Every structure is written in C-alpha cells, then in structure tokens.
Amino acid sequence: MKHFQMMLKDLRRGDSLTEAEAELAKVVAAVRLTGKAGEITLKLKIKPASKGDASTLLIEDSISTKVPKPERANTIFYPNEDNLLQRIDPHQQPDLPLKVVSQDTEPLRKVD
C-alpha cells in the first residue's frame, strides 16, 4: 500500500475513511437521483505539534460535501381581497352545484 493511503487509513484510527466513505455514498445517491453534479472534499491541515519543533506533526482533517438537491415543485396560490392566499382563483367562474344522479331508476323504454 502506498504511503498516502496508509496515512489515510491511520488518520483518526480509520474514522476519517469511514466518514468519507459514508459521505461519498450520500453524494453518489443524490447524483443518481437528481442527475446533477456533487462534490466531496477531503482537506488535510498539517502543523507542528508544538511551536518551533516540527519533529512531531498534527494532522487535522475535514470532509465537506456538496450534495445536489432535487428540484422543488412550485405551488400556485391566489391572493383574495384580504391578501390571504388560497388555492382557488377568486376570479374564476365558481363551481357548479353538481349532484350525483342515482342509477337505481329503470331504463327508458322505446314508445311505439
């Protein structure tokens, strides 16, 4: 195994790789769902463990993602005279008072 891969395996006792794998799966699933691009970024900050002594190093990692989101549907509303929103257009012809006709009646007969 190459040195960089071995260092990643040891970073936070493997927790960084486990987290990156889970985040990658989330991004891949969202890309497949939306058809849009996503990103995962692993950032490593390397600094001396104490000032003036670089013989021991601290590595701080962060994982960030840009998960694509599906398009959100819009909903049409109409304002009424009181500026309240409603789903039915107040300027539209009102609904007709239709009723269900019973089908229990006898069929029409032809008259000779």
N, C-alpha and C positions, 0 to 999 in steps of 0.2 A: 504494500500500500504506500502511496506517496506521502511525503511529509505533511502537506497541507491537509489532506484527507485525514491523516492520523490526528493532527491537531484539532480538527473539527470534531472528530469522534470523542476526544478528551475534553472538549470545551464544555464547561459546566456538567461534567460527568455524563455527557451524551444528551443532556436535556435540550441543548440548542438544536441538535439534529432532529430530535423528536418533535420539537416545536416547529421547525422549518418544514418537516415532512407533513405535519398536520395542516399548516398554513398553505403549503403547495397544493394539497388535495382540495382545500376550500377554493383556491383561485382556479384550479383546473375545472372543478364542478361548475363554478359561476361562468367561466368562459364557454363551456359547453352549453350551458343553459341560455346565455344571452347572445352568444356569437360575437361578443366584444372582447377586446384585449384586457388582460390583467397583468399584474406585476407582483413579484416577491423580491425583496431586497434583504440581503444579509450584510450588516455593517459591523466591522470589527474596529474597535478603538484600542490601540496598543500604547501603553505608557509605563514608565518606570514605577516600580512598587514604592520606591522612596526617592525623594529629590536628590539629584546629583549622583545616584547609583543606578545604572541601567543593567546591572548584573541579574536582577530579578524583574520580570515584566508582568504586568497585569493586562489581561485581555478582557475587554467588555464587549459583549455582542448585543445587537438589537436586530430584530426581524420585523420588517414592515411589509404590508401588502396593500395593493390597490385592487380590490375585488370589484369587478364590473357588476353593476346592478341592472336588473331588468327594467324596461320602460314601464312607467306607471301610467295607468289609464286615467283619462280625464272624466269628469262627470259634469253634465250640463245642468245648470240651475238658472232660474229666472227670478229677478227681483220683483216683489209686488209693490203696491203703493206705499207700504210702510218700510220699504227697503229690507224686508225679510226674504230670505232665499227659499224657493220652493222648486219642486221637480216639474210641476205642470206649468206650462206657459199661460200666464193670466190673459194674454191677448189672443189666445187660440179659441176656436169655437168650443163651447162646453160640450161635454159628453152627452150623448142622447140617452134618455132613461129607457134603455132596452130591458126586456124581460124574457125569461126563458119560457117557451111555449111547451106545454105538456104534450107528450106524444101518445097519450092514452086514448085519444079520440079515434073514432072509426074512420077508415079511409073514405075518400069521396067516391060516390057511385055515379056511373055514367047514366044520364037520363035519356030515354029513347024518344 
